[in-house]
Amino acid sequence: MPVYRSGTARRPRLAVAGILLSALALLLALPGTATAAKKPVRGDAYMGMGVIAHDGQHGKPGGGTDVTQTEGVDVSGHQGNVNWSSLWTGGVKWAYVKATEGTYFTNPYFAQQYNGSYNIGMIRGAYHFATPDTTSGATQANYFVDHGGGWSRDGKTLPGTLDIEWNPYGAACYGKTQSAMVTWIRDFLNQYKARTGRDAVIYTATSWWKQCTGNYGGFAVNNPLWIARYDTVPGELPAGWGYYTMWQYTSSGPVVGDRDKFNGAYDRVQALALG
Protein backbone atom coordinates (compact mmCIF):
# COMPACT_ATOMS: atom_id res chain seq x y z
CA MET A 1 0.00 0.00 0.00
CA PRO A 2 1.57 3.33 -1.04
CA VAL A 3 2.19 5.95 1.61
CA TYR A 4 1.30 9.63 0.88
CA ARG A 5 2.58 12.70 2.67
CA SER A 6 -0.13 14.84 4.28
CA GLY A 7 -1.87 17.15 1.78
CA THR A 8 0.09 16.19 -1.31
CA ALA A 9 -2.73 14.23 -2.91
CA ARG A 10 -5.04 17.28 -2.95
CA ARG A 11 -2.66 19.81 -4.43
CA PRO A 12 -3.32 19.04 -8.13
CA ARG A 13 -7.09 19.18 -7.53
CA LEU A 14 -6.81 22.47 -5.64
CA ALA A 15 -4.69 23.95 -8.42
CA VAL A 16 -7.26 22.98 -11.05
CA ALA A 17 -10.08 24.41 -8.93
CA GLY A 18 -8.18 27.67 -8.56
CA ILE A 19 -7.70 27.95 -12.32
CA LEU A 20 -11.40 27.33 -12.93
CA LEU A 21 -12.44 29.95 -10.38
CA SER A 22 -10.08 32.49 -11.92
CA ALA A 23 -11.48 31.79 -15.37
CA LEU A 24 -15.03 32.18 -14.07
CA ALA A 25 -14.17 35.50 -12.46
CA LEU A 26 -12.72 36.77 -15.74
CA LEU A 27 -15.82 35.64 -17.63
CA LEU A 28 -18.18 37.41 -15.23
CA ALA A 29 -16.17 40.60 -15.58
CA LEU A 30 -16.65 40.69 -19.34
CA PRO A 31 -19.16 43.21 -20.79
CA GLY A 32 -22.63 41.80 -21.27
CA THR A 33 -22.48 39.28 -18.42
CA ALA A 34 -25.18 39.29 -15.78
CA THR A 35 -23.05 40.79 -13.01
CA ALA A 36 -21.43 43.49 -15.13
CA ALA A 37 -24.25 46.05 -15.17
CA LYS A 38 -23.34 49.11 -17.20
CA LYS A 39 -22.98 52.20 -15.07
CA PRO A 40 -24.63 55.23 -16.70
CA VAL A 41 -22.51 58.20 -17.65
CA ARG A 42 -23.47 61.82 -17.10
CA GLY A 43 -26.13 62.82 -19.61
CA ASP A 44 -27.69 59.35 -19.86
CA ALA A 45 -30.48 60.04 -17.38
CA TYR A 46 -34.11 60.19 -18.47
CA MET A 47 -37.36 60.75 -16.63
CA GLY A 48 -38.06 57.73 -14.45
CA MET A 49 -34.56 56.23 -14.67
CA GLY A 50 -34.02 56.53 -10.94
CA VAL A 51 -37.56 55.36 -10.21
CA ILE A 52 -37.01 52.18 -12.22
CA ALA A 53 -33.69 51.48 -10.50
CA HIS A 54 -35.08 52.09 -7.02
CA ASP A 55 -38.56 50.56 -7.25
CA GLY A 56 -37.88 47.80 -9.75
CA GLN A 57 -41.07 48.61 -11.63
CA HIS A 58 -39.62 48.80 -15.11
CA GLY A 59 -42.30 48.40 -17.75
CA LYS A 60 -45.07 47.60 -15.28
CA PRO A 61 -48.41 48.50 -16.91
CA GLY A 62 -50.76 50.89 -15.21
CA GLY A 63 -53.13 53.71 -15.95
CA GLY A 64 -56.36 52.29 -14.58
CA THR A 65 -58.69 55.09 -13.38
CA ASP A 66 -62.27 56.21 -13.79
CA VAL A 67 -61.32 59.89 -13.97
CA THR A 68 -61.26 61.62 -17.36
CA GLN A 69 -57.64 61.87 -18.36
CA THR A 70 -55.60 62.86 -21.40
CA GLU A 71 -52.81 60.65 -22.72
CA GLY A 72 -49.26 61.98 -22.93
CA VAL A 73 -45.68 60.86 -23.44
CA ASP A 74 -42.23 61.92 -22.26
CA VAL A 75 -39.09 61.36 -24.33
CA SER A 76 -35.36 62.01 -24.21
CA GLY A 77 -32.39 61.69 -26.53
CA HIS A 78 -32.58 57.90 -26.14
CA GLN A 79 -35.57 57.84 -28.49
CA GLY A 80 -33.79 59.68 -31.30
CA ASN A 81 -36.11 61.02 -33.98
CA VAL A 82 -39.63 60.35 -32.73
CA ASN A 83 -42.50 59.34 -35.00
CA TRP A 84 -44.90 61.98 -33.71
CA SER A 85 -47.54 61.22 -36.33
CA SER A 86 -47.89 57.67 -35.04
CA LEU A 87 -48.20 58.84 -31.44
CA TRP A 88 -50.75 61.49 -32.39
CA THR A 89 -52.99 59.04 -34.23
CA GLY A 90 -52.59 56.69 -31.27
CA GLY A 91 -54.21 59.22 -28.96
CA VAL A 92 -51.24 61.04 -27.44
CA LYS A 93 -52.14 64.73 -27.16
CA TRP A 94 -49.30 66.19 -25.06
CA ALA A 95 -45.60 65.58 -24.61
CA TYR A 96 -42.58 66.53 -22.56
CA VAL A 97 -39.07 66.45 -23.99
CA LYS A 98 -35.82 66.30 -22.06
CA ALA A 99 -33.92 69.51 -22.77
CA THR A 100 -31.06 69.49 -20.28
CA GLU A 101 -29.27 67.77 -17.44
CA GLY A 102 -27.17 69.55 -14.86
CA THR A 103 -25.20 72.26 -16.64
CA TYR A 104 -23.25 69.86 -18.85
CA PHE A 105 -25.74 68.17 -21.18
CA THR A 106 -28.30 69.14 -23.80
CA ASN A 107 -30.47 66.64 -25.67
CA PRO A 108 -29.06 66.33 -29.23
CA TYR A 109 -32.54 65.41 -30.52
CA PHE A 110 -34.32 68.21 -28.73
CA ALA A 111 -35.23 70.24 -31.83
CA GLN A 112 -36.78 67.28 -33.67
CA GLN A 113 -38.69 66.16 -30.61
CA TYR A 114 -39.81 69.54 -29.28
CA ASN A 115 -40.72 71.06 -32.64
CA GLY A 116 -42.02 67.80 -34.08
CA SER A 117 -44.56 67.30 -31.31
CA TYR A 118 -45.68 70.91 -31.68
CA ASN A 119 -46.01 70.66 -35.46
CA ILE A 120 -48.18 67.53 -35.26
CA GLY A 121 -50.59 69.37 -32.98
CA MET A 122 -49.52 68.36 -29.48
CA ILE A 123 -49.21 70.65 -26.51
CA ARG A 124 -45.64 70.18 -25.38
CA GLY A 125 -43.09 71.23 -22.80
CA ALA A 126 -39.48 70.63 -21.79
CA TYR A 127 -37.97 69.01 -18.70
CA HIS A 128 -34.67 69.28 -16.87
CA PHE A 129 -33.01 66.31 -15.14
CA ALA A 130 -31.70 67.75 -11.90
CA THR A 131 -28.27 66.89 -10.52
CA PRO A 132 -28.10 68.77 -7.19
CA ASP A 133 -24.58 67.47 -6.56
CA THR A 134 -23.03 69.37 -9.47
CA THR A 135 -24.21 73.01 -9.41
CA SER A 136 -26.77 75.18 -7.64
CA GLY A 137 -30.50 75.11 -8.32
CA ALA A 138 -30.51 78.66 -9.71
CA THR A 139 -27.59 77.88 -12.02
CA GLN A 140 -29.35 74.82 -13.41
CA ALA A 141 -32.60 76.75 -13.86
CA ASN A 142 -30.76 79.31 -15.98
CA TYR A 143 -29.10 76.57 -18.02
CA PHE A 144 -32.49 74.94 -18.59
CA VAL A 145 -34.17 78.17 -19.74
CA ASP A 146 -31.21 79.03 -21.97
CA HIS A 147 -31.36 75.63 -23.70
CA GLY A 148 -35.02 75.07 -24.53
CA GLY A 149 -36.79 75.18 -21.18
CA GLY A 150 -38.50 78.53 -21.60
CA TRP A 151 -42.21 79.24 -21.88
CA SER A 152 -44.49 81.33 -24.09
CA ARG A 153 -48.21 81.99 -23.90
CA ASP A 154 -49.03 80.43 -27.28
CA GLY A 155 -51.46 77.88 -25.88
CA LYS A 156 -49.25 74.97 -26.91
CA THR A 157 -46.27 75.31 -24.57
CA LEU A 158 -46.40 73.79 -21.09
CA PRO A 159 -44.33 75.19 -18.21
CA GLY A 160 -40.97 73.54 -17.69
CA THR A 161 -40.64 70.50 -15.44
CA LEU A 162 -38.00 69.87 -12.78
CA ASP A 163 -37.26 66.13 -12.84
CA ILE A 164 -36.02 65.40 -9.32
CA GLU A 165 -35.60 61.72 -8.44
CA TRP A 166 -33.06 59.12 -7.36
CA ASN A 167 -29.54 59.81 -8.52
CA PRO A 168 -28.57 57.28 -11.22
CA TYR A 169 -24.91 58.22 -10.85
CA GLY A 170 -24.38 57.92 -7.10
CA ALA A 171 -25.94 58.66 -3.71
CA ALA A 172 -29.75 58.62 -3.83
CA CYS A 173 -30.11 62.12 -2.40
CA TYR A 174 -27.06 63.54 -4.19
CA GLY A 175 -25.18 63.84 -0.90
CA LYS A 176 -27.57 66.47 0.48
CA THR A 177 -29.44 66.63 3.75
CA GLN A 178 -33.21 66.93 3.56
CA SER A 179 -33.15 70.65 4.36
CA ALA A 180 -30.36 71.28 1.85
CA MET A 181 -32.36 69.45 -0.83
CA VAL A 182 -35.43 71.59 -0.14
CA THR A 183 -33.27 74.70 -0.45
CA TRP A 184 -31.80 73.48 -3.75
CA ILE A 185 -35.25 72.80 -5.20
CA ARG A 186 -36.55 76.17 -3.99
CA ASP A 187 -33.64 77.97 -5.64
CA PHE A 188 -34.36 76.23 -8.93
CA LEU A 189 -38.08 76.98 -8.81
CA ASN A 190 -37.60 80.62 -7.83
CA GLN A 191 -35.10 81.25 -10.60
CA TYR A 192 -37.25 79.47 -13.18
CA LYS A 193 -40.20 81.66 -12.29
CA ALA A 194 -38.04 84.79 -12.35
CA ARG A 195 -36.91 83.92 -15.87
CA THR A 196 -40.23 82.74 -17.35
CA GLY A 197 -43.04 84.05 -15.19
CA ARG A 198 -44.32 80.51 -14.65
CA ASP A 199 -44.17 78.07 -11.77
CA ALA A 200 -42.39 74.90 -12.87
CA VAL A 201 -43.92 71.45 -12.61
CA ILE A 202 -42.25 69.05 -10.15
CA TYR A 203 -41.77 65.46 -11.31
CA THR A 204 -40.92 63.03 -8.52
CA ALA A 205 -41.82 59.80 -6.73
CA THR A 206 -43.40 59.87 -3.28
CA SER A 207 -40.81 57.56 -1.73
CA TRP A 208 -37.92 59.69 -3.03
CA TRP A 209 -39.63 62.86 -1.83
CA LYS A 210 -40.02 61.40 1.65
CA GLN A 211 -36.45 60.14 1.77
CA CYS A 212 -34.68 63.18 0.37
CA THR A 213 -36.84 66.17 1.39
CA GLY A 214 -38.39 64.81 4.58
CA ASN A 215 -41.77 64.93 2.79
CA TYR A 216 -41.70 68.71 2.55
CA GLY A 217 -45.11 70.15 1.67
CA GLY A 218 -44.31 73.77 0.91
CA PHE A 219 -44.21 73.61 -2.89
CA ALA A 220 -47.70 72.21 -3.36
CA VAL A 221 -49.42 75.62 -3.40
CA ASN A 222 -47.74 76.85 -6.57
CA ASN A 223 -46.05 73.94 -8.34
CA PRO A 224 -48.09 71.27 -10.18
CA LEU A 225 -47.20 67.69 -9.29
CA TRP A 226 -46.19 65.05 -11.82
CA ILE A 227 -46.14 61.80 -9.91
CA ALA A 228 -44.18 58.70 -10.96
CA ARG A 229 -45.80 55.40 -10.05
CA TYR A 230 -46.07 52.38 -12.35
CA ASP A 231 -49.29 50.84 -11.15
CA THR A 232 -53.04 50.95 -11.72
CA VAL A 233 -53.42 53.92 -9.33
CA PRO A 234 -51.11 56.84 -8.52
CA GLY A 235 -51.04 55.87 -4.86
CA GLU A 236 -49.94 58.11 -2.02
CA LEU A 237 -48.86 61.60 -3.02
CA PRO A 238 -46.11 63.68 -1.41
CA ALA A 239 -47.11 65.98 1.45
CA GLY A 240 -49.10 69.08 0.55
CA TRP A 241 -50.49 67.93 -2.78
CA GLY A 242 -54.13 66.90 -2.64
CA TYR A 243 -54.12 65.80 -6.26
CA TYR A 244 -51.68 65.20 -9.10
CA THR A 245 -51.63 67.13 -12.37
CA MET A 246 -49.80 64.44 -14.34
CA TRP A 247 -49.04 60.80 -13.69
CA GLN A 248 -46.28 58.73 -15.30
CA TYR A 249 -48.01 55.38 -15.09
CA THR A 250 -45.69 53.13 -17.06
CA SER A 251 -42.14 53.18 -18.35
CA SER A 252 -40.61 51.52 -21.35
CA GLY A 253 -37.30 53.07 -20.48
CA PRO A 254 -35.05 54.42 -23.21
CA VAL A 255 -36.70 52.48 -26.06
CA VAL A 256 -40.03 54.13 -26.86
CA GLY A 257 -40.49 56.67 -24.09
CA ASP A 258 -42.76 56.70 -21.05
CA ARG A 259 -46.53 57.02 -20.98
CA ASP A 260 -48.39 59.53 -18.88
CA LYS A 261 -51.86 60.77 -18.09
CA PHE A 262 -52.98 64.33 -17.50
CA ASN A 263 -55.51 64.56 -14.69
CA GLY A 264 -58.34 66.06 -16.70
CA ALA A 265 -59.74 66.51 -20.18
CA TYR A 266 -57.83 68.14 -23.03
CA ASP A 267 -59.09 71.63 -22.12
CA ARG A 268 -57.29 71.32 -18.78
CA VAL A 269 -54.01 70.66 -20.61
CA GLN A 270 -54.68 73.81 -22.62
CA ALA A 271 -55.39 75.73 -19.42
CA LEU A 272 -52.02 74.75 -17.93
CA ALA A 273 -50.28 75.80 -21.13
CA LEU A 274 -51.94 79.20 -21.10
CA GLY A 275 -51.19 79.81 -17.45
C-alpha positions in Angstrom: 0.0 0.0 0.0 1.6 3.3 -1.0 2.2 6.0 1.6 1.3 9.6 0.9 2.6 12.7 2.7 -0.1 14.8 4.3 -1.9 17.1 1.8 0.1 16.2 -1.3 -2.7 14.2 -2.9 -5.0 17.3 -3.0 -2.7 19.8 -4.4 -3.3 19.0 -8.1 -7.1 19.2 -7.5 -6.8 22.5 -5.6 -4.7 24.0 -8.4 -7.3 23.0 -11.1 -10.1 24.4 -8.9 -8.2 27.7 -8.6 -7.7 28.0 -12.3 -11.4 27.3 -12.9 -12.4 30.0 -10.4 -10.1 32.5 -11.9 -11.5 31.8 -15.4 -15.0 32.2 -14.1 -14.2 35.5 -12.5 -12.7 36.8 -15.7 -15.8 35.6 -17.6 -18.2 37.4 -15.2 -16.2 40.6 -15.6 -16.7 40.7 -19.3 -19.2 43.2 -20.8 -22.6 41.8 -21.3 -22.5 39.3 -18.4 -25.2 39.3 -15.8 -23.1 40.8 -13.0 -21.4 43.5 -15.1 -24.2 46.1 -15.2 -23.3 49.1 -17.2 -23.0 52.2 -15.1 -24.6 55.2 -16.7 -22.5 58.2 -17.6 -23.5 61.8 -17.1 -26.1 62.8 -19.6 -27.7 59.4 -19.9 -30.5 60.0 -17.4 -34.1 60.2 -18.5 -37.4 60.8 -16.6 -38.1 57.7 -14.4 -34.6 56.2 -14.7 -34.0 56.5 -10.9 -37.6 55.4 -10.2 -37.0 52.2 -12.2 -33.7 51.5 -10.5 -35.1 52.1 -7.0 -38.6 50.6 -7.2 -37.9 47.8 -9.8 -41.1 48.6 -11.6 -39.6 48.8 -15.1 -42.3 48.4 -17.8 -45.1 47.6 -15.3 -48.4 48.5 -16.9 -50.8 50.9 -15.2 -53.1 53.7 -16.0 -56.4 52.3 -14.6 -58.7 55.1 -13.4 -62.3 56.2 -13.8 -61.3 59.9 -14.0 -61.3 61.6 -17.4 -57.6 61.9 -18.4 -55.6 62.9 -21.4 -52.8 60.7 -22.7 -49.3 62.0 -22.9 -45.7 60.9 -23.4 -42.2 61.9 -22.3 -39.1 61.4 -24.3 -35.4 62.0 -24.2 -32.4 61.7 -26.5 -32.6 57.9 -26.1 -35.6 57.8 -28.5 -33.8 59.7 -31.3 -36.1 61.0 -34.0 -39.6 60.3 -32.7 -42.5 59.3 -35.0 -44.9 62.0 -33.7 -47.5 61.2 -36.3 -47.9 57.7 -35.0 -48.2 58.8 -31.4 -50.8 61.5 -32.4 -53.0 59.0 -34.2 -52.6 56.7 -31.3 -54.2 59.2 -29.0 -51.2 61.0 -27.4 -52.1 64.7 -27.2 -49.3 66.2 -25.1 -45.6 65.6 -24.6 -42.6 66.5 -22.6 -39.1 66.4 -24.0 -35.8 66.3 -22.1 -33.9 69.5 -22.8 -31.1 69.5 -20.3 -29.3 67.8 -17.4 -27.2 69.5 -14.9 -25.2 72.3 -16.6 -23.2 69.9 -18.9 -25.7 68.2 -21.2 -28.3 69.1 -23.8 -30.5 66.6 -25.7 -29.1 66.3 -29.2 -32.5 65.4 -30.5 -34.3 68.2 -28.7 -35.2 70.2 -31.8 -36.8 67.3 -33.7 -38.7 66.2 -30.6 -39.8 69.5 -29.3 -40.7 71.1 -32.6 -42.0 67.8 -34.1 -44.6 67.3 -31.3 -45.7 70.9 -31.7 -46.0 70.7 -35.5 -48.2 67.5 -35.3 -50.6 69.4 -33.0 -49.5 68.4 -29.5 -49.2 70.7 -26.5 -45.6 70.2 -25.4 -43.1 71.2 -22.8 -39.5 70.6 -21.8 -38.0 69.0 -18.7 -34.7 69.3 -16.9 -33.0 66.3 -15.1 -31.7 67.7 -11.9 -28.3 66.9 -10.5 -28.1 68.8 -7.2 -24.6 67.5 -6.6 -23.0 69.4 -9.5 -24.2 73.0 -9.4 -26.8 75.2 -7.6 -30.5 75.1 -8.3 -30.5 78.7 -9.7 -27.6 77.9 -12.0 -29.3 74.8 -13.4 -32.6 76.7 -13.9 -30.8 79.3 -16.0 -29.1 76.6 -18.0 -32.5 74.9 -18.6 -34.2 78.2 -19.7 -31.2 79.0 -22.0 -31.4 75.6 -23.7 -35.0 75.1 -24.5 -36.8 75.2 -21.2 -38.5 78.5 -21.6 -42.2 79.2 -21.9 -44.5 81.3 -24.1 -48.2 82.0 -23.9 -49.0 80.4 -27.3 -51.5 77.9 -25.9 -49.3 75.0 -26.9 -46.3 75.3 -24.6 -46.4 73.8 -21.1 -44.3 75.2 -18.2 -41.0 73.5 -17.7 -40.6 70.5 -15.4 -38.0 69.9 -12.8 -37.3 66.1 -12.8 -36.0 65.4 -9.3 -35.6 61.7 -8.4 -33.1 59.1 -7.4 -29.5 59.8 -8.5 -28.6 57.3 -11.2 -24.9 58.2 -10.8 -24.4 57.9 -7.1 -25.9 58.7 -3.7 -29.8 58.6 -3.8 -30.1 62.1 -2.4 -27.1 63.5 -4.2 -25.2 63.8 -0.9 -27.6 66.5 0.5 -29.4 66.6 3.7 -33.2 66.9 3.6 -33.1 70.7 4.4 -30.4 71.3 1.8 -32.4 69.5 -0.8 -35.4 71.6 -0.1 -33.3 74.7 -0.4 -31.8 73.5 -3.8 -35.3 72.8 -5.2 -36.6 76.2 -4.0 -33.6 78.0 -5.6 -34.4 76.2 -8.9 -38.1 77.0 -8.8 -37.6 80.6 -7.8 -35.1 81.2 -10.6 -37.2 79.5 -13.2 -40.2 81.7 -12.3 -38.0 84.8 -12.4 -36.9 83.9 -15.9 -40.2 82.7 -17.4 -43.0 84.1 -15.2 -44.3 80.5 -14.6 -44.2 78.1 -11.8 -42.4 74.9 -12.9 -43.9 71.4 -12.6 -42.3 69.1 -10.1 -41.8 65.5 -11.3 -40.9 63.0 -8.5 -41.8 59.8 -6.7 -43.4 59.9 -3.3 -40.8 57.6 -1.7 -37.9 59.7 -3.0 -39.6 62.9 -1.8 -40.0 61.4 1.6 -36.4 60.1 1.8 -34.7 63.2 0.4 -36.8 66.2 1.4 -38.4 64.8 4.6 -41.8 64.9 2.8 -41.7 68.7 2.6 -45.1 70.1 1.7 -44.3 73.8 0.9 -44.2 73.6 -2.9 -47.7 72.2 -3.4 -49.4 75.6 -3.4 -47.7 76.8 -6.6 -46.1 73.9 -8.3 -48.1 71.3 -10.2 -47.2 67.7 -9.3 -46.2 65.1 -11.8 -46.1 61.8 -9.9 -44.2 58.7 -11.0 -45.8 55.4 -10.0 -46.1 52.4 -12.3 -49.3 50.8 -11.1 -53.0 51.0 -11.7 -53.4 53.9 -9.3 -51.1 56.8 -8.5 -51.0 55.9 -4.9 -49.9 58.1 -2.0 -48.9 61.6 -3.0 -46.1 63.7 -1.4 -47.1 66.0 1.5 -49.1 69.1 0.5 -50.5 67.9 -2.8 -54.1 66.9 -2.6 -54.1 65.8 -6.3 -51.7 65.2 -9.1 -51.6 67.1 -12.4 -49.8 64.4 -14.3 -49.0 60.8 -13.7 -46.3 58.7 -15.3 -48.0 55.4 -15.1 -45.7 53.1 -17.1 -42.1 53.2 -18.3 -40.6 51.5 -21.4 -37.3 53.1 -20.5 -35.0 54.4 -23.2 -36.7 52.5 -26.1 -40.0 54.1 -26.9 -40.5 56.7 -24.1 -42.8 56.7 -21.1 -46.5 57.0 -21.0 -48.4 59.5 -18.9 -51.9 60.8 -18.1 -53.0 64.3 -17.5 -55.5 64.6 -14.7 -58.3 66.1 -16.7 -59.7 66.5 -20.2 -57.8 68.1 -23.0 -59.1 71.6 -22.1 -57.3 71.3 -18.8 -54.0 70.7 -20.6 -54.7 73.8 -22.6 -55.4 75.7 -19.4 -52.0 74.7 -17.9 -50.3 75.8 -21.1 -51.9 79.2 -21.1 -51.2 79.8 -17.4 
